[in-house]
Amino acid sequence: MLLASLLAANHFAGAQAAAPANATPAPRADARPAATSLGAITQGLKKFDGYFPFYYDEKTGKVYLEIEKFDQDFLYFSSLTNGVGLGGPERGTASSNLAKFSKVGAKVFLIEPNLAYRATGKNPDEQRAVESAFAKSIIWGFSPVAVEGNKTLIDLTPFLVRDSQKLTDQLGRAGPQNCGGRAGRSA
């Protein structure tokens, strides 16, 4: 399911539209150490080409995303490929939004712009005023695992296995079940 979601995202990338904001998790203790080159991390991993090339580590289940297109809008699409039962969300639940990756200091942020308010003129002062008055959303923050020239490699795994559709909230409203996402049970 993880690879299918990422492959689908690669097919939809390039169109225009980002996901609900979620908190950024603390770095995991088992994360690979920082490297100076992408090859040091991706050597021996299965590569998938697309709008954003990604690498899959079959031994650890990690997915690494190579970003070269910073500050360029793309379609972020997330979906539920299977229903969860209990009369809850059905398969096919999806969301699509505009998003972009931006470098801020040593971090890489996945940002959803606020498209509800736009400057319609070409006046730079008007554009700055709208940009500063209406906040954009930071969907996720990543610490690069490797940087090589204008390419940055991030560990995408925690982002992919999170509850992007907020299923635990929906299932919790359905009754007294003890529902929650478990990263260790996700792939």
Secondary structure as GFF3:
##gff-version 3
##sequence-region A 1 187
A	DSSP	alpha_helix	2	12	.	.	.	ID=ss1
A	DSSP	alpha_helix	38	42	.	.	.	ID=ss2
A	DSSP	beta_strand	46	48	.	.	.	ID=ss3
A	DSSP	beta_strand	54	56	.	.	.	ID=ss4
A	DSSP	beta_strand	63	67	.	.	.	ID=ss5
A	DSSP	beta_strand	74	79	.	.	.	ID=ss6
A	DSSP	beta_strand	94	104	.	.	.	ID=ss7
A	DSSP	beta_strand	107	112	.	.	.	ID=ss8
A	DSSP	alpha_helix	124	133	.	.	.	ID=ss9
A	DSSP	beta_strand	137	142	.	.	.	ID=ss10
A	DSSP	beta_strand	146	148	.	.	.	ID=ss11
A	DSSP	beta_strand	151	155	.	.	.	ID=ss12
A	DSSP	alpha_helix	157	160	.	.	.	ID=ss13
A	DSSP	alpha_helix	167	174	.	.	.	ID=ss14
A	DSSP	three_ten_helix	183	185	.	.	.	ID=ss15
###
